[in-house]
């Protein structure tokens, strides 16, 4: 394997394993900032050694071993009291060379959930909580997070730095809270898991359109949360949404890993077990809540697609109504953009285009690539191909995902031909 290929593979492994490393190290060190630094130290060691020795059979366990040893070294250098150091060292499961392939998935899973609740502590502002957790749990760069927030990268960087300092200064505990403390953090935890899933479902950048492992991890955390707080309607709403969306992952890309749009997907590839689980979770959410919250409403929209045997049989009128309800609960330009798509499918592209044209003046969508992409799609349906080509080309310059860029440029070429 060439050096470039090794580095590319290492980067992919890091994206999959970094959250587990940081969570486990945070449990040891009780300092998320230092934990992230040491996790990156382990990555540097991998980048130095793997081109020479080859990528290990279990790279995640290799990184965990390296990171934990460096954490022990850090505690020694910090001259922690002998009994405290002994207590920590005795209570953790350091990997040995002979069992480096052994990973305690359950322990790591618990650590990830604890890390989410730690970084969603009320001492931080809601925006800082989400930004920090996306950085640590999803491994997103500040640029990628800024893009999801539609704000400046420098603003996100400052939020993350201040958030880490606040957690250290306030000595926030590394645990899953109970009672009212849990409810106080629940909405932000749900938002973080939702954004984590979305990054896996439609990657912000890179060479892959989807990151299935990130979706699986978010879904697993959502299921755990549903067991911890079984009477919260929105928790089940989010689980339902993720179950149904995850059912389409295999159909979202073709054998060449190129994106496949929803209406072009082979619905026989949709995972029926996940759909049934999602519909059951949605039913449970509806029974618990008198009115549907934002996650349950989005799950209901996904359920309309899941129930339709073919694209032509999709109940777009109901989807339009659900987006209308969602816009009232959580008004945002992105919800309006989705509503425009639904209205165009239900009543014709000219109606959807009218809404999209109004959104073109929205400052927060100035760099949002899906706005010109949706506009291009509507213009194609109206036969305005030259304008559509311009919109697809503009959208291609905005996205940072290489697969999505290829899709948009291909659509632009189709308009020209």
C-alpha positions as CSV (number, residue, x, y, z in Angstrom):
1,X,0.0,0.0,0.0
2,X,1.4,3.4,-1.0
3,X,2.0,6.2,1.6
4,X,-0.9,8.2,0.2
5,X,-3.3,5.1,0.4
6,X,-2.1,4.4,4.0
7,X,-2.8,8.0,5.1
8,X,-6.2,8.0,3.4
9,X,-7.1,4.7,5.1
10,X,-5.8,6.0,8.4
11,X,-7.9,9.1,8.1
12,X,-11.0,6.9,7.4
13,X,-10.2,4.8,10.5
14,X,-9.7,7.9,12.6
15,X,-13.2,9.2,11.6
16,X,-14.7,5.9,12.8
17,X,-12.7,5.5,16.0
18,X,-12.0,9.0,17.3
19,X,-15.2,9.3,19.3
20,X,-14.5,6.0,21.1
21,X,-11.0,7.1,21.9
22,X,-12.0,10.5,23.3
23,X,-14.8,9.0,25.3
24,X,-12.6,6.3,26.9
25,X,-9.8,8.8,27.6
26,X,-12.3,11.3,29.1
27,X,-13.4,8.6,31.5
28,X,-9.8,8.1,32.6
29,X,-8.6,11.7,32.7
30,X,-11.9,13.6,33.5
31,X,-10.8,16.3,31.1
32,X,-12.2,16.3,27.6
33,X,-9.7,18.8,26.2
34,X,-6.7,16.7,27.3
35,X,-8.5,13.5,26.2
36,X,-8.8,15.0,22.6
37,X,-5.2,16.0,22.6
38,X,-4.0,12.6,23.6
39,X,-6.3,10.9,21.1
40,X,-4.7,13.1,18.4
41,X,-1.2,12.0,19.7
42,X,-2.2,8.4,19.1
43,X,-3.2,9.4,15.5
44,X,0.2,11.0,14.9
45,X,1.9,7.8,16.1
46,X,-0.3,5.8,13.7
47,X,0.6,8.1,10.8
48,X,4.3,7.6,11.7
49,X,4.3,3.9,12.2
50,X,1.6,2.3,10.0
51,X,3.4,3.2,6.7
52,X,6.3,1.1,8.1
53,X,4.6,-1.8,9.9
54,X,1.4,-1.9,8.0
55,X,-2.2,-1.2,9.2
56,X,-3.0,-3.5,12.2
57,X,-5.8,-6.1,11.9
58,X,-7.7,-4.2,14.5
59,X,-6.6,-0.6,14.1
60,X,-9.2,0.7,16.6
61,X,-7.8,-1.4,19.4
62,X,-4.3,-0.4,18.4
63,X,-5.2,3.2,18.7
64,X,-6.9,2.6,22.0
65,X,-3.8,0.9,23.4
66,X,-1.5,3.7,22.2
67,X,-3.8,6.4,23.5
68,X,-4.3,4.8,27.0
69,X,-0.5,4.3,27.4
70,X,0.0,7.9,26.6
71,X,-2.7,8.9,29.1
72,X,-0.9,6.9,31.8
73,X,2.3,8.6,30.9
74,X,0.5,12.0,31.2
75,X,-0.8,11.1,34.6
76,X,2.7,10.1,35.7
77,X,4.2,13.3,34.4
78,X,1.5,15.3,36.2
79,X,2.7,13.7,39.4
80,X,-0.7,12.6,40.6
81,X,-0.8,11.2,44.0
82,X,0.2,7.5,44.1
83,X,-3.0,6.3,45.5
84,X,-5.1,8.3,43.0
85,X,-3.0,7.0,40.1
86,X,-3.3,3.5,41.4
87,X,-7.0,3.8,41.8
88,X,-7.4,5.0,38.2
89,X,-5.0,2.5,36.7
90,X,-6.7,-0.4,38.6
91,X,-10.1,0.6,37.5
92,X,-9.4,0.9,33.7
93,X,-8.9,-1.9,31.2
94,X,-5.6,-1.3,29.5
95,X,-5.1,-3.4,26.5
96,X,-2.1,-5.8,26.5
97,X,-0.1,-6.7,23.4
98,X,-1.4,-10.2,23.4
99,X,-5.1,-9.2,23.5
100,X,-5.0,-6.0,21.5
101,X,-7.9,-7.3,19.4
102,X,-10.2,-7.4,22.3
103,X,-12.6,-4.4,22.5
104,X,-15.3,-3.9,25.2
105,X,-18.0,-2.5,23.0
106,X,-20.5,-2.1,25.8
107,X,-18.1,-0.1,27.9
108,X,-17.2,2.1,25.0
109,X,-20.9,2.6,24.2
110,X,-21.6,3.7,27.7
111,X,-18.6,6.1,27.5
112,X,-20.0,7.6,24.3
113,X,-23.3,8.3,25.9
114,X,-21.6,9.8,29.0
115,X,-19.5,12.0,26.8
116,X,-22.7,13.3,25.0
117,X,-24.3,14.2,28.3
118,X,-21.1,15.8,29.6
119,X,-20.7,18.0,26.5
120,X,-24.4,18.9,26.7
121,X,-24.1,20.2,30.3
122,X,-26.3,23.3,31.0
123,X,-23.1,25.3,32.0
124,X,-22.6,25.6,28.2
125,X,-24.8,27.5,25.8
126,X,-27.0,25.3,23.5
127,X,-24.9,26.2,20.5
128,X,-21.6,25.5,22.2
129,X,-22.9,22.1,23.4
130,X,-23.9,21.0,19.9
131,X,-20.6,22.3,18.3
132,X,-18.4,20.6,20.9
133,X,-20.2,17.3,20.7
134,X,-20.1,17.3,16.9
135,X,-16.4,17.9,17.1
136,X,-15.8,15.1,19.6
137,X,-18.5,12.5,18.6
138,X,-18.6,13.0,14.9
139,X,-15.0,14.0,14.3
140,X,-16.1,16.9,12.3
141,X,-13.7,19.8,11.6
142,X,-14.6,23.3,12.6
143,X,-15.2,24.1,8.9
144,X,-17.7,21.2,8.6
145,X,-19.5,22.2,11.8
146,X,-19.6,25.9,10.7
147,X,-21.2,24.7,7.4
148,X,-23.9,22.8,9.3
149,X,-24.6,25.9,11.4
150,X,-24.4,28.2,8.4
151,X,-22.1,30.6,10.3
152,X,-18.4,31.6,10.3
153,X,-15.7,29.0,11.0
154,X,-14.0,31.4,13.5
155,X,-17.2,31.6,15.5
156,X,-17.4,27.8,15.8
157,X,-13.7,27.6,16.8
158,X,-14.2,30.1,19.6
159,X,-17.2,28.3,20.8
160,X,-15.4,25.0,21.0
161,X,-12.4,26.4,22.8
162,X,-14.5,28.3,25.4
163,X,-16.7,25.2,25.9
164,X,-13.7,23.0,26.8
165,X,-12.4,25.6,29.2
166,X,-15.8,25.9,30.9
167,X,-16.1,22.1,31.3
168,X,-12.7,22.1,33.0
169,X,-13.3,25.1,35.2
170,X,-16.7,23.8,36.3
171,X,-15.4,20.3,36.8
172,X,-18.4,18.8,35.0
173,X,-18.7,15.1,35.9
174,X,-18.5,12.3,33.3
175,X,-21.8,10.5,33.8
176,X,-25.4,10.1,32.6
177,X,-27.5,12.4,34.9
178,X,-30.8,11.3,36.4
179,X,-34.2,12.9,37.2
180,X,-34.6,16.6,36.4
181,X,-30.9,17.0,35.5
182,X,-31.4,14.4,32.7
183,X,-34.5,16.2,31.4
184,X,-32.7,19.5,31.4
185,X,-30.1,18.2,28.9
186,X,-32.3,15.9,26.9
187,X,-33.3,18.3,24.1
188,X,-29.7,19.1,23.3
189,X,-28.7,15.5,23.5
190,X,-31.4,14.6,21.0
191,X,-30.2,17.4,18.7
192,X,-26.6,16.1,18.9
193,X,-27.6,12.5,18.1
194,X,-29.8,13.8,15.3
195,X,-26.9,15.9,13.8
196,X,-24.6,12.9,14.3
197,X,-26.9,10.7,12.3
198,X,-27.4,13.4,9.6
199,X,-23.6,13.6,9.1
200,X,-23.6,9.9,8.5
201,X,-26.6,10.0,6.2
202,X,-25.3,12.8,4.0
203,X,-21.6,13.5,4.7
204,X,-20.6,17.2,4.7
205,X,-17.3,16.6,3.0
206,X,-14.9,13.9,1.8
207,X,-15.2,11.2,-0.9
208,X,-18.1,9.2,0.5
209,X,-21.8,10.3,0.2
210,X,-22.7,8.3,3.3
211,X,-20.9,7.2,6.5
212,X,-23.0,4.2,7.6
213,X,-21.1,3.5,10.8
214,X,-21.8,7.0,12.1
215,X,-25.5,6.4,11.4
216,X,-25.4,3.1,13.2
217,X,-23.7,4.7,16.2
218,X,-26.2,7.5,16.4
219,X,-29.1,5.0,16.1
220,X,-27.6,2.8,18.8
221,X,-27.3,5.7,21.1
222,X,-30.8,6.7,20.4
223,X,-32.1,3.2,21.3
224,X,-30.1,3.3,24.5
225,X,-31.6,6.7,25.4
226,X,-35.1,5.4,24.7
227,X,-34.5,2.7,27.3
228,X,-33.3,5.3,29.8
229,X,-36.3,7.7,29.3
230,X,-39.1,5.4,27.9
231,X,-41.8,8.0,28.5
232,X,-40.4,10.8,26.4
233,X,-42.3,11.1,23.2
234,X,-39.6,13.0,21.2
235,X,-36.9,10.3,22.1
236,X,-39.1,7.7,20.4
237,X,-39.7,10.2,17.6
238,X,-36.0,10.6,16.9
239,X,-35.5,6.8,17.1
240,X,-38.3,6.4,14.6
241,X,-36.8,8.9,12.2
242,X,-33.4,7.3,12.3
243,X,-34.7,3.8,11.9
244,X,-36.7,4.7,8.8
245,X,-33.9,6.8,7.3
246,X,-31.3,4.1,8.0
247,X,-33.5,1.6,6.1
248,X,-32.6,3.5,2.9
249,X,-28.8,3.6,3.4
250,X,-28.1,0.7,1.0
251,X,-30.2,2.2,-1.7
252,X,-28.7,5.7,-1.3
253,X,-25.6,4.7,-3.3
254,X,-25.0,2.6,-6.4
255,X,-22.3,-0.1,-6.7
256,X,-19.8,2.7,-7.7
257,X,-20.7,4.5,-4.4
258,X,-22.4,7.3,-6.4
259,X,-25.4,9.0,-4.8
260,X,-28.9,7.9,-5.8
261,X,-31.7,10.3,-5.2
262,X,-34.8,9.2,-3.2
263,X,-37.2,9.0,-6.2
264,X,-34.6,6.9,-8.1
265,X,-33.9,4.4,-5.4
266,X,-34.6,0.7,-5.7
267,X,-37.2,0.3,-2.9
268,X,-36.7,-3.4,-2.7
269,X,-33.3,-2.6,-1.1
270,X,-35.0,-0.7,1.7
271,X,-34.6,-2.6,5.0
272,X,-38.1,-3.7,6.0
273,X,-37.0,-4.6,9.5
274,X,-35.8,-1.1,10.2
275,X,-39.0,0.3,8.7
276,X,-41.1,-1.8,11.0
277,X,-39.0,-0.8,14.0
278,X,-39.4,2.9,12.9
279,X,-43.1,2.7,12.5
280,X,-43.5,1.0,15.9
281,X,-41.4,3.8,17.5
282,X,-43.5,6.4,15.8
283,X,-46.6,4.8,17.1
284,X,-45.2,4.8,20.6
285,X,-44.2,8.5,20.3
286,X,-47.8,9.4,19.2
287,X,-49.3,7.5,22.1
288,X,-47.0,9.4,24.6
289,X,-47.4,12.9,23.2
290,X,-50.7,14.8,22.7
291,X,-49.0,16.8,19.9
292,X,-46.1,15.7,17.7
293,X,-42.7,17.3,18.3
294,X,-40.2,18.1,15.5
295,X,-38.6,14.7,15.5
296,X,-41.9,12.8,15.5
297,X,-43.1,15.1,12.6
298,X,-40.0,14.3,10.6
299,X,-40.5,10.6,11.4
300,X,-44.1,10.9,10.1
301,X,-42.8,12.4,6.9
302,X,-40.3,9.5,6.5
303,X,-43.1,7.1,7.2
304,X,-45.0,8.4,4.2
305,X,-42.1,7.5,2.0
306,X,-41.6,4.1,3.7
307,X,-45.2,3.1,3.1
308,X,-45.3,4.1,-0.5
309,X,-44.6,1.0,-2.8
310,X,-43.5,3.3,-5.6
311,X,-42.6,7.1,-5.9
312,X,-45.9,7.7,-7.7
313,X,-47.9,6.4,-4.8
314,X,-46.3,8.8,-2.2
315,X,-48.8,10.8,-0.3
316,X,-47.2,14.2,-1.1
317,X,-50.3,16.1,0.1
318,X,-49.9,14.7,3.6
319,X,-46.1,15.3,3.5
320,X,-46.8,18.9,2.6
321,X,-49.2,19.2,5.5
322,X,-46.6,17.6,7.9
323,X,-44.0,20.1,6.7
324,X,-46.5,22.9,7.3
325,X,-46.9,21.6,10.9
326,X,-43.1,21.3,11.3
327,X,-42.6,24.9,10.1
328,X,-44.9,26.0,12.9
329,X,-43.1,24.0,15.6
330,X,-39.5,24.8,14.4
331,X,-39.6,27.5,11.8
332,X,-36.4,27.6,9.7
333,X,-35.4,28.3,6.1
334,X,-34.3,24.7,5.6
335,X,-37.7,23.4,6.7
336,X,-39.3,25.9,4.2
337,X,-37.0,24.6,1.5
338,X,-38.1,21.0,2.2
339,X,-41.8,22.2,2.2
340,X,-41.2,23.8,-1.2
341,X,-40.1,20.4,-2.6
342,X,-43.2,18.6,-1.1
343,X,-45.5,21.3,-2.4
344,X,-43.9,21.0,-5.9
345,X,-44.6,17.3,-5.9
346,X,-48.1,17.7,-4.6
347,X,-49.3,20.7,-6.7
348,X,-46.7,21.3,-9.4
349,X,-43.2,22.7,-9.7
350,X,-44.3,26.3,-10.3
351,X,-45.7,26.5,-6.7
352,X,-42.6,25.1,-5.2
353,X,-40.4,27.5,-7.2
354,X,-42.3,30.5,-5.9
355,X,-41.3,29.5,-2.3
356,X,-37.7,28.8,-3.3
357,X,-37.4,32.1,-5.1
358,X,-38.4,33.9,-1.9
359,X,-35.8,31.9,0.0
360,X,-33.1,33.1,-2.3
361,X,-33.1,36.4,-0.3
362,X,-32.5,34.5,3.0
363,X,-29.0,35.4,4.3
364,X,-28.5,32.1,6.2
365,X,-28.9,30.1,3.0
366,X,-26.4,32.1,1.0
367,X,-23.8,29.3,1.1
368,X,-26.3,26.4,1.3
369,X,-25.8,24.2,-1.7
370,X,-29.2,22.5,-1.6
371,X,-31.0,25.8,-2.3
372,X,-29.6,26.1,-5.9
373,X,-29.8,22.3,-6.2
374,X,-33.5,22.3,-5.4
375,X,-34.1,25.4,-7.6
376,X,-32.3,23.6,-10.5
377,X,-34.5,20.5,-10.1
378,X,-37.7,22.6,-10.2
379,X,-36.4,24.5,-13.3
380,X,-35.8,21.2,-15.1
381,X,-39.4,20.2,-14.5
382,X,-40.5,23.5,-16.0
383,X,-38.3,22.9,-19.0
384,X,-36.0,25.9,-18.2
385,X,-32.8,23.9,-18.8
386,X,-30.3,26.7,-19.3
387,X,-31.3,28.3,-15.9
388,X,-31.3,24.9,-14.3
389,X,-27.7,24.2,-15.5
390,X,-26.5,27.4,-14.0
391,X,-28.1,26.5,-10.7
392,X,-26.6,23.0,-10.6
393,X,-23.1,24.4,-11.4
394,X,-23.5,26.9,-8.7
395,X,-24.5,24.2,-6.2
396,X,-21.5,22.1,-7.2
397,X,-19.2,25.0,-6.2
398,X,-20.7,25.1,-2.8
399,X,-20.7,21.5,-1.7
400,X,-17.5,20.0,-0.1
401,X,-18.6,16.4,-0.7
402,X,-16.9,15.1,-3.8
403,X,-19.6,12.6,-4.6
404,X,-22.3,15.2,-4.4
405,X,-20.3,17.6,-6.5
406,X,-20.1,14.9,-9.2
407,X,-23.8,14.3,-9.1
408,X,-24.5,18.0,-9.4
409,X,-22.1,18.5,-12.3
410,X,-23.7,15.5,-14.1
411,X,-27.1,17.0,-13.7
412,X,-25.7,20.3,-15.1
413,X,-24.4,18.4,-18.2
414,X,-27.7,16.6,-18.6
415,X,-29.4,20.0,-18.9
416,X,-26.9,21.1,-21.6
417,X,-27.4,17.9,-23.6
